[in-house]
Amino acid sequence: MITGELRSKVDRIWETFWTGGITNPLEVIEQFTYLLFMKQLDEVELTKESDAELIGIPFDATFPSDKQHLRWSKFKNEEATNMYNIVMNEAFPFIKNLHQDGESAYARYMGDAIFKIPTPQMLSKIIDGIDQLDMSGHDAKGDLYEYLLSKVATAGTNGQFRTPRHIIKMMVNLVKPTPSDIIVDPAMGSAGFLVEAQEYLRENHADLFLNAGLKEHFNNHMFYGFDMDRTMLRIGAMNMMLHGVDNPNIEYKDSLSEQNTEKEKYTLVLANPPFKGSLDYEAVSTDLLKVTKTKKTELLFLAEIIRSLKVGGRSATIIPDGVLFGSSKAHKEIRKEIVENQKLEAVISMPSGVFKPYAGVSTGVLIFTKTNAGGTDKVWFYDMKADGFSLDDKRQPIEENDIPDIVERFGKLDEEIERKRTEQSFFVPVSEIIDNGYDLSIIKYKEIEYETVEYDHPTVILSRINELENEIQQGLVELAKMLEE
């Protein structure tokens, strides 16, 4: 989450877009992203040049010798009109055609990209502003996207694109992606889950890049993301490319529709599907309706996740609390499917403030493995009370944070068996969950320990009050004497 000076700088850039006539939040983000992309392409090139010079080996340059003037570090110093002509007529077409084969997600969704900044003066001001942004922090880029996308929520319909960066990271750390995984986000937004997954692999499995097969898999066959908004597809494709994934499989697709026929393709799902809205039965895949006949998207996405996973595949998905305890037939059907036919491993209850300021809904994280043969014997519950930020609209950083504890405990579930239900995490046997109608809300199983509080006898309390009263009266007398002097 960005705060302070960086946030103020971003707000000023946003205001420049707004006053210049670009007022659609997604269009602002899109144009902002094109320029960030140009800046970061140059920064990546500078790093490659430095490494090549240090090691003394050649490298594959993004900018040919006759295109050096298209680099951010070059054109940012030009006079406004000349800068505008370079960016609009040369640099922007250059980034649109980086993958000229037309087969990559980047090429598909950049094909209809339009540069909309109308004047040289406006562009010059925006470039100056972006050039002053300190993006050196580990999560700076993701935090910037998170902040920009939070502005989209003011439009009211796009909140599903926003998943807080630290929650994404927690979920990735819980499921621990492996170099052989095939990872999908069926409602990807800006591709935050995919970006964090590749970051985890770089940090924990760096040796995969020494294996030609695994490296090829990483760049071409590991990451899949679907969305129904072409702007978000462009942003997601640029986001992945800037993070070093050459050819992510990012597609325009309605994951719930009859046209989506994918089955048992992926080994890991990371998702925060849309919570709101319902669909016509006619538009929904009949395969999904067989699992749970409903129009509710949050239930249908769980059915789709199960269908899309290979046997042995895992899922970490954010769901609204209503999924855990809803009493409708559809709610019970999807919970029964996960509990009895798959292997439900964990339910992590999150406080309602996690998605503020744009949504106050209480949510949880479901972690399960597809088996098609059951296997749930006991389910681990965790009651998250703090995520490192205040739970009000300001979401200021605080010391209290359960996330490290969640990740550590989930990695050592054998040590959780003896924990009592009065504690923050505990196991519940599957038989008890079935007896409770597959209810997965933590409140159903958590025990609250009440402490007996003993109060002094009223006469003792009254005596203390009298003593205090006498002290006050004595103090007033002494004060009056001091004033008389």
Long-range contacts (C-beta under 8 A, 24 or more apart in sequence): 1-143, 1-146, 1-147, 1-164, 1-165, 1-389, 1-395, 1-397, 2-140, 2-143, 2-144, 2-146, 2-147, 3-396, 3-397, 6-133, 6-134, 6-144, 7-147, 9-129, 9-132, 9-133, 10-133, 10-144, 10-147, 10-148, 12-129, 13-126, 13-129, 13-130, 14-148, 14-151, 16-122, 16-125, 16-126, 16-129, 17-126, 20-117, 20-118, 20-119, 20-122, 21-118, 22-116, 22-117, 25-151, 25-152, 25-154, 25-155, 25-158, 26-152, 26-158, 26-229, 26-231, 26-232, 27-116, 27-231, 28-148, 28-151, 29-148, 29-149, 29-151, 29-152, 29-231, 29-235, 30-113, 30-231, 30-234, 30-235, 31-115, 31-116, 31-117, 32-126, 32-130, 32-148, 33-234, 33-235, 33-238, 34-92, 34-95, 34-113, 34-115, 34-238, 35-126, 35-127, 35-130, 36-130, 36-144, 37-95, 37-238, 37-242, 38-72, 38-87, 38-91, 38-95, 39-72, 39-130, 39-131, 40-135, 40-141, 40-242, 41-71, 41-72, 41-95, 41-242, 42-71, 42-72, 42-73, 43-72, 44-242, 45-71, 46-73, 62-98, 67-94, 70-94, 72-131, 76-127, 76-128, 76-131, 80-120, 80-121, 80-123, 80-124, 81-120, 83-120, 83-123, 83-124, 83-127, 84-119, 84-120, 84-123, 84-124, 87-115, 87-123, 87-127, 88-115, 88-117, 88-123, 98-241, 99-247, 104-237, 104-246, 104-247, 105-233, 105-236, 105-237, 105-240, 105-247, 105-248, 105-249, 105-250, 105-251, 106-237, 106-238, 106-241, 106-247, 108-237, 109-230, 109-233, 109-234, 109-237, 109-250, 109-252, 110-234, 110-237, 110-238, 112-230, 113-234, 139-165, 141-242, 142-192, 142-195, 142-196, 145-190, 145-192, 145-235, 145-239, 146-192, 149-189, 149-190, 150-357, 150-358, 153-358, 153-359, 154-358, 158-229, 159-355, 159-358, 159-359, 160-187, 160-189, 160-272, 160-273, 160-274, 160-275, 160-276, 161-189, 161-190, 161-232, 162-189, 162-355, 162-358, 163-189, 163-192, 163-193, 163-272, 163-318, 164-354, 164-355, 164-387, 165-192, 165-196, 166-387, 166-388, 166-389, 166-403, 167-318, 167-350, 167-354, 167-387, 168-192, 168-193, 168-196, 168-270, 169-196, 170-403, 170-406, 170-407, 171-270, 171-316, 171-318, 171-365, 172-196, 172-197, 172-199, 172-200, 172-270, 172-316, 173-200, 173-407, 174-316, 174-346, 174-365, 174-367, 174-406, 174-407, 174-410, 175-268, 175-270, 175-314, 175-316, 175-367, 176-200, 176-204, 177-201, 177-268, 178-205, 179-205, 179-208, 179-211, 179-214, 179-217, 179-218, 180-214, 180-217, 180-267, 181-222, 181-267, 181-268, 182-221, 182-222, 182-224, 182-265, 182-266, 182-267, 182-268, 182-310, 183-222, 183-223, 183-224, 183-266, 183-267, 183-268, 183-269, 183-270, 184-223, 184-224, 184-225, 184-226, 184-265, 184-266, 184-268, 184-269, 184-270, 184-308, 185-224, 185-225, 185-226, 185-269, 185-270, 185-271, 186-226, 186-255, 186-269, 186-271, 186-273, 186-301, 186-304, 186-305, 186-308, 187-226, 187-227, 187-255, 187-271, 187-272, 187-273, 187-274, 187-301, 188-225, 188-226, 188-227, 188-232, 188-236, 188-250, 189-227, 189-232, 189-236, 189-272, 190-232, 190-235, 190-236, 190-239, 191-225, 191-235, 191-236, 191-237, 191-239, 191-240, 191-248, 191-250, 193-270, 193-271, 193-272, 194-223, 194-225, 194-236, 194-240, 194-245, 194-248, 194-270, 195-239, 195-240, 195-243, 196-270, 197-223, 197-268, 197-270, 198-222, 198-223, 198-240, 198-243, 198-244, 198-245, 199-243, 202-244, 218-245, 219-245, 219-246, 219-247, 220-246, 220-247, 221-249, 223-248, 223-249, 224-248, 224-249, 224-250, 224-251, 224-266, 225-249, 225-250, 225-251, 226-250, 226-251, 226-252, 226-253, 226-254, 226-255, 227-252, 227-253, 228-252, 228-253, 228-254, 255-301, 255-304, 255-308, 256-283, 256-284, 256-285, 256-288, 256-297, 256-300, 256-301, 256-304, 257-283, 257-284, 257-285, 258-283, 258-284, 258-285, 258-286, 260-285, 260-304, 261-285, 262-307, 262-308, 263-287, 263-307, 263-308, 264-307, 264-308, 264-309, 264-310, 264-311, 264-313, 265-308, 265-310, 266-308, 266-309, 266-310, 266-313, 267-309, 267-310, 267-312, 267-313, 267-314, 268-313, 268-314, 268-315, 269-305, 269-308, 269-309, 269-313, 269-314, 269-315, 269-316, 269-317, 270-315, 270-316, 270-317, 271-301, 271-305, 271-315, 271-316, 271-317, 271-318, 272-317, 272-318, 273-297, 273-298, 273-301, 273-317, 273-318, 273-319, 274-298, 274-301, 275-319, 275-320, 275-361, 291-333, 291-334, 291-337, 292-330, 292-331, 292-333, 292-334, 292-337, 293-329, 293-330, 293-333, 294-328, 294-330, 296-330, 298-322, 298-323, 299-323, 299-330, 299-331, 299-334, 302-334, 302-338, 302-366, 303-334, 303-337, 306-337, 306-338, 306-342, 306-370, 309-370, 310-370, 311-370, 311-371, 311-372, 312-369, 312-370, 312-371, 313-369, 313-370, 314-367, 314-368, 314-369, 314-370, 315-366, 315-367, 315-368, 315-369, 315-370, 316-365, 316-366, 316-367, 317-365, 317-366, 318-363, 318-364, 318-365, 319-363, 319-364, 319-365, 319-366, 320-361, 320-362, 320-363, 321-349, 321-361, 321-362, 321-363, 321-364, 321-441, 323-364, 323-366, 323-440, 324-364, 324-439, 324-440, 324-441, 325-439, 325-440, 325-441, 325-444, 327-437, 332-437, 332-438, 335-438, 335-439, 335-440, 336-438, 338-366, 338-368, 338-376, 339-376, 339-379, 339-430, 339-433, 339-434, 339-438, 339-440, 340-374, 340-376, 340-434, 341-371, 341-372, 341-373, 341-374, 342-368, 342-369, 342-370, 342-371, 342-372, 342-374, 342-375, 342-376, 343-368, 343-369, 343-370, 343-371, 343-374, 343-375, 343-376, 344-368, 344-376, 344-379, 344-430, 344-440, 345-369, 345-376, 345-379, 345-380, 346-379, 346-380, 346-381, 346-382, 346-410, 347-379, 347-380, 347-381, 347-382, 347-440, 347-442, 348-381, 348-382, 348-384, 348-406, 349-381, 349-382, 349-383, 349-384, 349-441, 349-442, 350-384, 350-387, 351-384, 351-385, 351-386, 351-387, 351-391, 352-391, 353-389, 353-390, 353-391, 353-392, 353-395, 354-387, 354-391, 356-391, 356-392, 356-393, 356-395, 357-393, 357-394, 357-395, 364-440, 366-440, 367-410, 376-430, 377-429, 377-430, 378-427, 378-428, 378-429, 378-430, 379-427, 379-428, 379-430, 379-433, 379-440, 380-410, 380-413, 380-416, 380-425, 380-426, 380-427, 381-425, 381-426, 381-427, 381-428, 381-442, 381-445, 381-446, 382-406, 382-409, 382-410, 382-424, 382-425, 382-442, 383-424, 383-425, 383-442, 383-446, 385-424, 420-447, 421-445, 421-446, 421-447, 422-446, 422-447, 422-448, 422-449
